[in-house]
Structure formats: C-alpha cells, structure tokens
Amino acid sequence: MSEHSKFLEPITRENAAVVLVDHQVGLLSGVRDIPVGELKHNVVALARAATVLEIPLVVTTTAADSMWGPTTPELVQALPAERKIIDRSTVNAWHDDRVREAIEATGRRKLIFAGVSLEVCAALPAISATAAGYDAYVAVDASGTFSQAKREAGLLRMQQAGVIVSDYATLLVEALADNALPESAAVYAALDMPFAVLVGQISAAYQA
C-alpha cells in the first residue's frame, strides 16, 4: 500500500488489531504528561471497545516481575478472560518474537498501538511495524510519558516515520462505522466519553 493511500483507507473491525504495551504500575507512577487516572480510563476504554467490536488485542509488559511491575489492575479486568499478557525483556516490543508473532497471527494490517512510555513503548514498535509494511496508529491519549519534552519528541519522531497519530475514541468510532448497528450503544458505553455520557443523560431525560 502506498504512503498516500494508507492515510486514506479507513480503520474497520475487520482490518485492525490493538497492541497495548507496558501499561504497568511502575511506569504509570512516572507519567507526567496526562493525569494517571485519565490515562487508565482511556486505555481501559480502548480495550473494552475493541472487545465489543471483536478487534483482536495483543498485550505485553516488560520486566513485570522486577523493574516495572504488573499491568495496572484496571486494564487486566477489562481484558477478555482468555487474553494472555506477554512479558518480555526487549525494549522494543516488536523485537520480541512472541509479540510479533501474536500480531502477525491476527491477520490484521492496521495496528493501533498504545503504551507507556509514548516515545518508547508505543513509538518504537509502531515505527518498526511501519517499516515492516503495516499501517501503524498510536492512540496518544491511551499512552503517557514522563515529561512534556518526551511527549513532543515522541510525536515528532512518529510522524516523521509515517505513524498515524490519533486518539482512542476516534480510532474505535471509525471502526464502528455506523451508529445504527446494534452494538453501537455498547461501543459508546465502553468508550465512556464524558461528554457523550452527558448527552445520553439529556436525551434520556427528554424521553422520560
């Protein structure tokens, strides 16, 4: 696929997979570019909405038993029961054969990454996936890092490499595609966008 067309082809539930990298308690404790509670909310919402749409999830940690601790409990609870978390030692998740093979096994060519930190855990595998011929996206509000400078540098590097930057809700709403579908209410409930919750409450009040 050409560089031009990959930016124009939409994400669908049939062509996308979600890759969640290193949302671990130790790393989250250092996040400074987004409130940690908001970051947890967003990555959980991304995982839940992807599950509603039956979009495959690949989840990985690094040094979970030593340096960086386990995956945040909120995310673990949001994952399908059968989803195993792959713990690795490589800095770049793409360089771990098990992670890469799990992604390849989905058969999907559009990969939505989120990670902590943004400029390493999300950016490096997204750049590697782009180099391997995938269309890589990063949900920046389901990712976080340790300073504003790191955030800005990570965003610039990804854009220079052809990674598509977006937010978690837009990516999953694009995959939903049609608000008339029976699962749309469950998708929006999973996304849990505060303004949408308020709009729903207003609508319900008028229908009462």
C-alpha positions in Angstrom: 0.0 0.0 0.0 1.3 3.4 -0.9 2.2 6.1 1.7 -0.7 8.2 0.3 -3.4 5.5 0.4 -2.6 4.2 3.9 -3.6 7.6 5.4 -6.9 7.5 3.5 -8.0 3.8 4.0 -10.4 3.6 7.0 -9.9 1.5 10.0 -12.5 -1.3 10.3 -13.2 -4.0 12.7 -12.0 -6.5 10.0 -8.6 -4.9 9.3 -7.5 -3.6 12.7 -5.8 -5.0 15.8 -4.9 -3.2 19.1 -1.5 -3.6 20.7 -1.2 -2.4 24.3 2.4 -2.1 25.5 3.6 -1.7 29.1 0.7 -0.2 31.0 2.4 -1.2 34.2 2.1 0.2 37.7 5.7 1.2 38.0 5.8 3.0 34.7 2.4 4.7 35.3 3.8 6.1 38.6 6.2 8.3 36.5 3.7 9.6 33.9 3.5 13.4 33.9 2.0 14.4 30.6 -1.5 13.2 31.3 -3.3 12.6 34.6 -2.7 8.9 35.5 -6.4 8.4 36.3 -7.3 9.7 32.8 -4.7 7.5 31.2 -6.0 4.4 32.9 -9.6 5.3 31.9 -8.6 5.8 28.3 -6.7 2.6 27.9 -9.4 0.6 29.6 -12.0 2.1 27.4 -9.9 1.3 24.3 -9.6 -2.3 25.4 -13.3 -2.6 26.2 -14.5 -1.0 23.0 -12.1 -3.2 20.9 -13.5 -6.3 22.7 -17.1 -5.2 21.8 -16.1 -4.9 18.2 -14.2 -8.2 18.3 -11.0 -6.5 17.3 -8.0 -8.6 18.4 -5.9 -7.5 21.3 -2.2 -8.1 21.9 -1.0 -7.1 25.4 2.6 -7.1 26.6 4.7 -6.0 29.5 8.4 -5.7 30.1 10.2 -6.9 33.2 6.9 -7.3 35.0 8.4 -9.3 37.9 11.3 -6.9 38.5 11.7 -3.4 37.3 8.2 -2.1 36.2 5.6 -4.3 38.0 2.4 -5.8 36.7 -0.2 -4.5 34.3 -2.5 -2.0 36.0 -5.3 -3.9 37.6 -8.0 -1.8 35.8 -6.7 -2.9 32.4 -6.4 -6.6 33.5 -10.1 -6.6 34.5 -11.0 -5.1 31.1 -9.3 -7.7 29.1 -11.1 -10.9 27.8 -10.5 -13.7 30.2 -8.5 -15.7 27.7 -6.1 -12.9 26.8 -2.6 -13.7 28.0 -0.2 -10.9 28.7 3.2 -11.5 27.1 6.1 -10.4 29.3 9.4 -9.7 27.5 12.8 -8.2 28.0 13.2 -6.3 24.8 12.8 -2.5 24.9 11.0 -2.5 21.5 8.1 -4.9 21.8 8.3 -5.6 18.0 11.7 -7.3 18.6 10.1 -10.0 20.8 9.3 -12.9 18.6 6.2 -13.9 20.6 4.7 -10.4 20.5 5.4 -10.0 16.7 4.0 -13.5 16.0 0.9 -12.7 18.0 0.4 -9.6 16.0 1.0 -11.5 12.7 -1.4 -14.2 13.8 -4.3 -11.7 13.9 -4.0 -11.3 10.1 -4.7 -7.5 10.5 -2.7 -4.9 8.7 -3.8 -1.8 10.7 -2.3 -1.8 14.2 -3.4 0.6 16.9 -0.7 1.0 19.5 -0.8 2.5 22.9 1.9 2.3 25.5 3.8 3.7 28.5 6.0 5.4 27.6 4.7 7.1 24.5 8.1 7.7 22.9 9.5 4.2 23.6 6.8 1.6 24.3 4.3 2.9 21.8 6.5 4.7 19.3 9.3 2.1 18.7 7.0 -0.8 17.9 4.8 1.4 15.8 7.8 2.6 13.8 9.0 -1.0 13.4 5.6 -2.1 12.3 5.5 0.7 9.7 8.9 -0.4 8.4 7.5 -4.0 8.1 4.7 -2.8 5.9 1.9 -2.4 8.4 -0.2 0.7 8.9 0.6 1.8 12.5 -1.6 4.1 14.5 -0.9 5.4 18.1 -3.7 6.4 20.4 -1.9 9.2 22.2 -4.4 9.7 25.0 -4.1 6.0 25.9 -0.4 6.5 26.1 1.7 8.5 28.5 5.2 9.6 29.3 7.5 11.2 31.8 7.8 14.8 30.6 6.3 17.2 28.0 9.6 17.2 26.1 9.4 13.4 25.8 5.9 13.6 24.6 6.7 16.2 21.9 9.8 14.3 20.8 7.9 11.1 20.5 5.1 12.7 18.5 7.6 14.3 16.1 9.5 11.0 15.6 6.4 9.0 14.9 5.1 11.5 12.4 8.4 11.6 10.7 8.3 7.8 10.3 4.8 7.7 8.9 3.0 6.6 12.1 -0.6 7.9 12.2 -1.4 9.8 15.4 -4.9 9.9 16.8 -7.0 9.4 20.0 -8.5 6.2 21.4 -12.2 7.2 20.8 -11.8 8.4 17.3 -10.0 5.2 16.2 -12.7 2.9 17.7 -15.6 5.0 16.4 -14.1 4.9 13.0 -14.0 1.1 13.3 -17.7 1.1 14.4 -18.5 3.0 11.2 -22.3 3.0 11.7 -24.3 4.3 14.7 -27.3 2.3 13.6 -25.6 -1.0 14.3 -27.0 -3.0 17.3 -23.6 -2.9 19.1 -23.2 0.8 18.8 -24.6 1.5 22.3 -22.2 -1.0 23.8 -19.3 0.6 21.9 -20.1 4.1 23.2 -20.7 2.7 26.7 -17.2 1.1 26.6 -15.6 4.3 25.3 -17.2 6.2 28.2 -16.5 9.6 26.7 -17.7 12.1 29.4 -19.4 14.5 27.1 -21.3 11.5 25.4 -22.5 10.3 28.8 -23.9 13.8 29.5 -25.6 13.9 26.1 -27.1 10.5 26.7 -28.5 11.6 30.1 -30.0 14.7 28.5 -31.6 12.6 25.7 -33.0 10.1 28.3 -34.5 13.0 30.3 -36.4 14.3 27.3 -37.7 10.8 26.5 -39.0 10.3 30.1 
